[in-house]
Amino acid sequence: MPSNIIEFPNASADAPDAPDAGEAPVNQALIDMLERSLAKAKNGELKAAAIVSVYGEGRVTTQWEHNGQGHELVAGCAYLQYDLIAARNSES
């Protein structure tokens, strides 16, 4: 099975150094979000999903599974982009 994980090689040069593994803070909200999505996947509620992972050192990876629903996943990612921009603008 081909991998659908893509690592982007150009991490930001000015990204802060990642803390040692023993010092890394736990992001409970992130864990909760992933667990809710996993539960929905286990119940057969999800048709497609994508994950963009951003690491402390600035490295970014993506992974996805669309099970024939690629067009809907692309549309969902567009909505995500708009939501993130709106959230950022409301914080300003």
C-alpha positions in Angstrom: 0.0 0.0 0.0 1.5 3.4 -1.0 2.1 5.8 1.8 0.1 9.1 1.8 2.3 10.8 4.3 4.3 13.7 2.9 7.0 15.5 4.8 7.7 19.0 3.7 11.5 19.5 3.8 11.7 23.3 4.3 11.3 23.8 8.0 11.4 27.4 9.1 15.0 28.5 9.8 13.8 30.8 12.6 11.6 28.2 14.3 12.4 27.8 18.0 14.3 24.7 19.1 12.0 21.8 20.1 12.1 21.0 23.8 13.6 17.7 24.9 11.1 14.9 24.8 10.9 14.8 28.5 10.1 18.5 28.6 7.5 18.7 25.8 4.2 20.1 27.1 1.2 17.9 26.6 -1.5 19.6 24.4 -4.6 17.9 25.9 -6.9 19.8 23.6 -5.1 18.3 20.6 -5.3 14.8 22.1 -9.0 15.2 22.8 -9.7 16.3 19.2 -7.8 13.3 17.8 -9.6 10.9 20.2 -13.0 12.3 19.1 -12.1 11.8 15.5 -10.8 8.3 16.1 -14.1 7.4 17.9 -16.0 8.6 14.9 -13.8 6.7 12.5 -14.3 3.5 14.6 -18.1 4.0 14.4 -18.0 4.4 10.6 -19.1 8.0 10.7 -16.1 9.4 8.8 -15.7 9.1 5.0 -12.4 10.9 4.8 -9.8 12.6 7.0 -6.7 14.7 6.7 -4.1 15.6 9.2 -1.5 18.4 9.0 1.1 18.0 11.7 3.2 20.9 12.7 6.2 20.1 14.9 8.1 22.3 17.3 11.1 22.6 15.1 8.9 23.9 12.2 8.6 20.6 10.3 5.3 20.0 8.6 3.8 16.7 7.5 0.5 15.8 6.0 -1.5 12.5 5.8 -4.9 11.6 4.5 -7.3 8.8 3.7 -10.2 9.6 1.4 -11.6 6.1 0.5 -12.9 7.4 -2.8 -14.2 10.7 -1.3 -11.2 12.9 -2.4 -13.3 15.7 -3.8 -15.2 16.1 -0.6 -11.9 16.0 1.4 -10.5 18.8 -0.8 -13.6 20.9 -0.2 -13.3 20.3 3.5 -9.7 21.4 3.5 -10.8 24.6 1.7 -13.4 25.2 4.5 -10.6 24.6 7.1 -8.5 27.3 5.5 -11.3 29.8 5.6 -12.0 28.9 9.3 -8.4 29.3 10.3 -8.1 32.7 8.5 -11.4 33.9 10.2 -10.2 32.7 13.6 -6.8 34.5 13.2 -8.5 37.7 12.1 -10.9 37.6 15.0 -7.9 37.3 17.4 -6.4 40.5 16.0 
